[in-house]
């Protein structure tokens, strides 16, 4: 961690991410104002000493809504990445362990099938059956993440199955499952960490996009995407309604991408030398 923090990109990205994570954690116990309170008399107020980021069309404090919206976005992204990694990594390891077999073919063609349907389309299909909600948004994003982690795991594992230490483990009588868990998985953890950071940022974007079109978190739960959707008819005379939630999305995703880029360089010395 000390080595990573010496990298300007990682340090800046880490600071950005920490700010929003702390905002989400603090919102669990405190916000400047209630996000459920309506104060029509103070609607569409510009930022001032009382409301640092102003108020929306219902008089709700935008800072409080962004804090709670951070909690929503981060929670959705974490669970969605967890679903993708929890199912995709075992599938990728199994496909690599049985390269060229029917199992490998079934897993990879299944991944291709899921890739053919973007997360947004999957969300539309799910919400058409079960209704719009944050849970269904998590499921849609998580399903889309499965083939991403499966491909990363399979690619990393295939590069290791021909290494001498894996051959030694096979000679020692270890089976494919044990080798995958004890030798392959620990050696591709760096790839998974980098990909997890990238998918986390994409998960926040996907959640915001789904909420923007009404397929994510529902009223009264604040969401950055729905805040943008609510502001689009008022942006001409109340631009702060769109600026602040939009900036929250941009800064969070930028911070995570900077972290992911620095992590990739850190775990890949060859790539780092090429950039230098």
One Martini backbone bead per residue (centre of mass of N, CA, C, O) as a GRO file, in nm:
protein
  276
    1UNK     BB    1   0.057   0.063  -0.019
    2UNK     BB    2   0.298   0.256  -0.011
    3UNK     BB    3   0.372   0.226  -0.310
    4UNK     BB    4   0.099   0.324  -0.425
    5UNK     BB    5   0.088   0.611  -0.280
    6UNK     BB    6   0.336   0.716  -0.460
    7UNK     BB    7   0.128   0.725  -0.674
    8UNK     BB    8  -0.053   0.975  -0.800
    9UNK     BB    9  -0.297   0.827  -0.921
   10UNK     BB   10  -0.370   0.657  -0.675
   11UNK     BB   11  -0.391   0.882  -0.462
   12UNK     BB   12  -0.618   1.041  -0.600
   13UNK     BB   13  -0.821   0.808  -0.634
   14UNK     BB   14  -0.834   0.727  -0.337
   15UNK     BB   15  -0.939   0.998  -0.228
   16UNK     BB   16  -1.201   1.003  -0.389
   17UNK     BB   17  -1.318   0.735  -0.287
   18UNK     BB   18  -1.311   0.796   0.019
   19UNK     BB   19  -1.509   1.030   0.027
   20UNK     BB   20  -1.761   0.860  -0.070
   21UNK     BB   21  -1.747   0.639   0.140
   22UNK     BB   22  -1.775   0.824   0.385
   23UNK     BB   23  -2.045   0.946   0.302
   24UNK     BB   24  -2.197   0.676   0.310
   25UNK     BB   25  -2.137   0.606   0.609
   26UNK     BB   26  -2.251   0.865   0.740
   27UNK     BB   27  -2.549   0.830   0.622
   28UNK     BB   28  -2.631   0.603   0.828
   29UNK     BB   29  -2.639   0.838   1.081
   30UNK     BB   30  -2.597   1.111   0.892
   31UNK     BB   31  -2.759   1.420   0.789
   32UNK     BB   32  -2.829   1.742   0.747
   33UNK     BB   33  -3.091   1.618   0.615
   34UNK     BB   34  -3.378   1.496   0.524
   35UNK     BB   35  -3.467   1.303   0.236
   36UNK     BB   36  -3.796   1.308   0.310
   37UNK     BB   37  -3.813   1.603   0.322
   38UNK     BB   38  -4.050   1.874   0.262
   39UNK     BB   39  -3.972   2.222   0.122
   40UNK     BB   40  -4.128   2.435  -0.075
   41UNK     BB   41  -4.027   2.719   0.024
   42UNK     BB   42  -3.708   2.599  -0.053
   43UNK     BB   43  -3.703   2.567  -0.346
   44UNK     BB   44  -3.444   2.602  -0.564
   45UNK     BB   45  -3.188   2.654  -0.407
   46UNK     BB   46  -2.902   2.789  -0.382
   47UNK     BB   47  -2.612   2.789  -0.264
   48UNK     BB   48  -2.553   2.800   0.096
   49UNK     BB   49  -2.517   2.798   0.433
   50UNK     BB   50  -2.758   2.591   0.472
   51UNK     BB   51  -2.717   2.485   0.158
   52UNK     BB   52  -2.439   2.394   0.001
   53UNK     BB   53  -2.607   2.258  -0.271
   54UNK     BB   54  -2.889   2.304  -0.221
   55UNK     BB   55  -3.212   2.259  -0.376
   56UNK     BB   56  -3.486   2.115  -0.487
   57UNK     BB   57  -3.819   2.095  -0.604
   58UNK     BB   58  -3.884   1.996  -0.278
   59UNK     BB   59  -3.650   2.107  -0.071
   60UNK     BB   60  -3.415   1.923  -0.081
   61UNK     BB   61  -3.109   1.827   0.015
   62UNK     BB   62  -2.844   1.759  -0.189
   63UNK     BB   63  -2.621   1.657  -0.003
   64UNK     BB   64  -2.791   1.436   0.132
   65UNK     BB   65  -2.859   1.285  -0.135
   66UNK     BB   66  -2.566   1.223  -0.217
   67UNK     BB   67  -2.492   1.055   0.029
   68UNK     BB   68  -2.715   0.839  -0.015
   69UNK     BB   69  -2.643   0.781  -0.313
   70UNK     BB   70  -2.368   0.659  -0.250
   71UNK     BB   71  -2.478   0.415  -0.101
   72UNK     BB   72  -2.635   0.297  -0.334
   73UNK     BB   73  -2.411   0.270  -0.550
   74UNK     BB   74  -2.206   0.106  -0.382
   75UNK     BB   75  -2.387  -0.132  -0.310
   76UNK     BB   76  -2.452  -0.222  -0.596
   77UNK     BB   77  -2.157  -0.261  -0.695
   78UNK     BB   78  -2.059  -0.466  -0.485
   79UNK     BB   79  -2.269  -0.689  -0.535
   80UNK     BB   80  -2.228  -0.718  -0.841
   81UNK     BB   81  -1.927  -0.796  -0.824
   82UNK     BB   82  -1.970  -1.037  -0.638
   83UNK     BB   83  -2.136  -1.199  -0.838
   84UNK     BB   84  -1.934  -1.205  -1.072
   85UNK     BB   85  -1.696  -1.335  -0.909
   86UNK     BB   86  -1.844  -1.578  -0.767
   87UNK     BB   87  -1.913  -1.706  -1.065
   88UNK     BB   88  -1.682  -1.644  -1.275
   89UNK     BB   89  -1.426  -1.767  -1.150
   90UNK     BB   90  -1.506  -2.069  -1.136
   91UNK     BB   91  -1.566  -2.091  -1.438
   92UNK     BB   92  -1.282  -2.013  -1.540
   93UNK     BB   93  -1.127  -2.239  -1.391
   94UNK     BB   94  -1.281  -2.476  -1.516
   95UNK     BB   95  -1.217  -2.415  -1.813
   96UNK     BB   96  -0.905  -2.430  -1.783
   97UNK     BB   97  -0.893  -2.725  -1.659
   98UNK     BB   98  -1.087  -2.803  -1.938
   99UNK     BB   99  -0.944  -2.768  -2.195
  100UNK     BB  100  -1.136  -2.856  -2.486
  101UNK     BB  101  -1.389  -2.928  -2.360
  102UNK     BB  102  -1.721  -2.927  -2.311
  103UNK     BB  103  -1.718  -2.742  -2.066
  104UNK     BB  104  -1.560  -2.511  -2.194
  105UNK     BB  105  -1.762  -2.458  -2.423
  106UNK     BB  106  -2.012  -2.395  -2.254
  107UNK     BB  107  -1.900  -2.158  -2.091
  108UNK     BB  108  -1.807  -1.971  -2.330
  109UNK     BB  109  -2.081  -1.963  -2.481
  110UNK     BB  110  -2.233  -1.845  -2.244
  111UNK     BB  111  -2.072  -1.582  -2.235
  112UNK     BB  112  -2.147  -1.488  -2.519
  113UNK     BB  113  -2.449  -1.466  -2.462
  114UNK     BB  114  -2.434  -1.249  -2.240
  115UNK     BB  115  -2.273  -1.037  -2.414
  116UNK     BB  116  -2.520  -0.988  -2.615
  117UNK     BB  117  -2.636  -0.858  -2.339
  118UNK     BB  118  -2.674  -0.587  -2.202
  119UNK     BB  119  -2.739  -0.459  -1.897
  120UNK     BB  120  -2.985  -0.294  -1.987
  121UNK     BB  121  -3.142  -0.527  -2.120
  122UNK     BB  122  -3.150  -0.710  -1.875
  123UNK     BB  123  -3.305  -0.507  -1.697
  124UNK     BB  124  -3.557  -0.495  -1.874
  125UNK     BB  125  -3.630  -0.794  -1.852
  126UNK     BB  126  -3.652  -0.808  -1.542
  127UNK     BB  127  -3.855  -0.567  -1.496
  128UNK     BB  128  -4.084  -0.689  -1.673
  129UNK     BB  129  -4.127  -0.920  -1.452
  130UNK     BB  130  -4.043  -0.779  -1.144
  131UNK     BB  131  -3.957  -0.495  -1.157
  132UNK     BB  132  -3.849  -0.199  -1.032
  133UNK     BB  133  -3.517  -0.212  -0.873
  134UNK     BB  134  -3.226  -0.247  -0.704
  135UNK     BB  135  -3.214  -0.555  -0.712
  136UNK     BB  136  -3.245  -0.583  -1.023
  137UNK     BB  137  -2.994  -0.417  -1.088
  138UNK     BB  138  -2.794  -0.607  -0.954
  139UNK     BB  139  -2.856  -0.855  -1.124
  140UNK     BB  140  -2.789  -0.734  -1.401
  141UNK     BB  141  -2.494  -0.651  -1.340
  142UNK     BB  142  -2.398  -0.927  -1.236
  143UNK     BB  143  -2.447  -1.091  -1.495
  144UNK     BB  144  -2.249  -0.918  -1.671
  145UNK     BB  145  -1.989  -0.990  -1.486
  146UNK     BB  146  -1.939  -1.291  -1.521
  147UNK     BB  147  -1.786  -1.308  -1.804
  148UNK     BB  148  -1.555  -1.124  -1.724
  149UNK     BB  149  -1.433  -1.307  -1.496
  150UNK     BB  150  -1.413  -1.564  -1.662
  151UNK     BB  151  -1.206  -1.463  -1.872
  152UNK     BB  152  -0.986  -1.371  -1.682
  153UNK     BB  153  -0.947  -1.644  -1.539
  154UNK     BB  154  -0.886  -1.819  -1.783
  155UNK     BB  155  -0.645  -1.663  -1.898
  156UNK     BB  156  -0.468  -1.678  -1.642
  157UNK     BB  157  -0.473  -1.990  -1.607
  158UNK     BB  158  -0.354  -2.082  -1.882
  159UNK     BB  159  -0.068  -1.947  -1.822
  160UNK     BB  160  -0.017  -2.168  -1.572
  161UNK     BB  161  -0.058  -2.477  -1.661
  162UNK     BB  162   0.255  -2.484  -1.795
  163UNK     BB  163   0.397  -2.465  -1.545
  164UNK     BB  164   0.616  -2.615  -1.334
  165UNK     BB  165   0.452  -2.602  -1.061
  166UNK     BB  166   0.207  -2.748  -1.183
  167UNK     BB  167   0.345  -3.008  -1.272
  168UNK     BB  168   0.437  -3.081  -0.984
  169UNK     BB  169   0.151  -3.104  -0.865
  170UNK     BB  170   0.060  -3.335  -1.053
  171UNK     BB  171   0.280  -3.537  -0.972
  172UNK     BB  172   0.179  -3.527  -0.660
  173UNK     BB  173  -0.156  -3.576  -0.709
  174UNK     BB  174  -0.311  -3.334  -0.787
  175UNK     BB  175  -0.594  -3.196  -0.863
  176UNK     BB  176  -0.766  -2.960  -1.033
  177UNK     BB  177  -0.908  -2.826  -0.795
  178UNK     BB  178  -0.662  -2.791  -0.606
  179UNK     BB  179  -0.487  -2.630  -0.803
  180UNK     BB  180  -0.683  -2.394  -0.846
  181UNK     BB  181  -0.691  -2.308  -0.538
  182UNK     BB  182  -0.369  -2.321  -0.453
  183UNK     BB  183  -0.229  -2.193  -0.738
  184UNK     BB  184  -0.401  -2.023  -0.933
  185UNK     BB  185  -0.566  -1.814  -0.771
  186UNK     BB  186  -0.330  -1.662  -0.624
  187UNK     BB  187  -0.194  -1.582  -0.923
  188UNK     BB  188  -0.477  -1.405  -1.013
  189UNK     BB  189  -0.552  -1.181  -0.806
  190UNK     BB  190  -0.444  -0.927  -0.947
  191UNK     BB  191  -0.643  -0.936  -1.184
  192UNK     BB  192  -0.904  -0.924  -1.009
  193UNK     BB  193  -0.853  -0.654  -0.873
  194UNK     BB  194  -0.844  -0.479  -1.123
  195UNK     BB  195  -1.119  -0.568  -1.241
  196UNK     BB  196  -1.287  -0.490  -0.993
  197UNK     BB  197  -1.236  -0.187  -1.010
  198UNK     BB  198  -1.357  -0.146  -1.290
  199UNK     BB  199  -1.640  -0.275  -1.233
  200UNK     BB  200  -1.717  -0.078  -1.011
  201UNK     BB  201  -1.732   0.174  -1.188
  202UNK     BB  202  -1.937   0.050  -1.390
  203UNK     BB  203  -2.156   0.000  -1.176
  204UNK     BB  204  -2.214   0.296  -1.115
  205UNK     BB  205  -2.295   0.372  -1.401
  206UNK     BB  206  -2.522   0.163  -1.433
  207UNK     BB  207  -2.697   0.258  -1.198
  208UNK     BB  208  -2.739   0.545  -1.304
  209UNK     BB  209  -2.870   0.462  -1.573
  210UNK     BB  210  -3.109   0.299  -1.454
  211UNK     BB  211  -3.222   0.533  -1.280
  212UNK     BB  212  -3.267   0.736  -1.511
  213UNK     BB  213  -3.492   0.522  -1.648
  214UNK     BB  214  -3.636   0.369  -1.386
  215UNK     BB  215  -3.463   0.074  -1.299
  216UNK     BB  216  -3.382   0.139  -1.019
  217UNK     BB  217  -3.403   0.313  -0.773
  218UNK     BB  218  -3.673   0.403  -0.571
  219UNK     BB  219  -3.902   0.570  -0.444
  220UNK     BB  220  -3.725   0.746  -0.186
  221UNK     BB  221  -3.453   0.660  -0.297
  222UNK     BB  222  -3.164   0.789  -0.352
  223UNK     BB  223  -3.018   0.884  -0.680
  224UNK     BB  224  -2.809   0.999  -0.909
  225UNK     BB  225  -2.968   0.928  -1.167
  226UNK     BB  226  -3.246   1.048  -1.073
  227UNK     BB  227  -3.144   1.334  -1.027
  228UNK     BB  228  -3.087   1.383  -1.326
  229UNK     BB  229  -3.372   1.328  -1.431
  230UNK     BB  230  -3.514   1.554  -1.255
  231UNK     BB  231  -3.327   1.800  -1.384
  232UNK     BB  232  -3.382   1.829  -1.701
  233UNK     BB  233  -3.631   2.050  -1.675
  234UNK     BB  234  -3.439   2.261  -1.473
  235UNK     BB  235  -3.146   2.341  -1.584
  236UNK     BB  236  -3.181   2.640  -1.688
  237UNK     BB  237  -3.255   2.756  -1.365
  238UNK     BB  238  -3.110   2.478  -1.211
  239UNK     BB  239  -2.803   2.352  -1.253
  240UNK     BB  240  -2.731   2.218  -0.970
  241UNK     BB  241  -2.905   1.957  -1.006
  242UNK     BB  242  -2.679   1.836  -1.217
  243UNK     BB  243  -2.388   1.899  -1.127
  244UNK     BB  244  -2.352   1.738  -0.855
  245UNK     BB  245  -2.429   1.445  -0.937
  246UNK     BB  246  -2.242   1.441  -1.183
  247UNK     BB  247  -1.979   1.489  -1.022
  248UNK     BB  248  -1.999   1.237  -0.847
  249UNK     BB  249  -1.974   1.034  -1.075
  250UNK     BB  250  -1.711   1.131  -1.206
  251UNK     BB  251  -1.521   1.120  -0.954
  252UNK     BB  252  -1.563   0.826  -0.877
  253UNK     BB  253  -1.483   0.695  -1.148
  254UNK     BB  254  -1.209   0.831  -1.175
  255UNK     BB  255  -1.084   0.721  -0.915
  256UNK     BB  256  -1.113   0.417  -0.988
  257UNK     BB  257  -0.951   0.431  -1.256
  258UNK     BB  258  -0.686   0.526  -1.131
  259UNK     BB  259  -0.651   0.280  -0.952
  260UNK     BB  260  -0.659   0.063  -1.175
  261UNK     BB  261  -0.417   0.171  -1.336
  262UNK     BB  262  -0.209   0.149  -1.105
  263UNK     BB  263  -0.246  -0.153  -1.049
  264UNK     BB  264  -0.163  -0.253  -1.326
  265UNK     BB  265   0.125  -0.140  -1.314
  266UNK     BB  266   0.212  -0.282  -1.050
  267UNK     BB  267   0.151  -0.588  -1.168
  268UNK     BB  268   0.302  -0.469  -1.449
  269UNK     BB  269   0.619  -0.398  -1.522
  270UNK     BB  270   0.619  -0.387  -1.833
  271UNK     BB  271   0.404  -0.163  -1.860
  272UNK     BB  272   0.556   0.047  -1.693
  273UNK     BB  273   0.807   0.068  -1.878
  274UNK     BB  274   0.658   0.158  -2.133
  275UNK     BB  275   0.551   0.429  -2.011
  276UNK     BB  276   0.845   0.534  -1.927
   0.00000   0.00000   0.00000
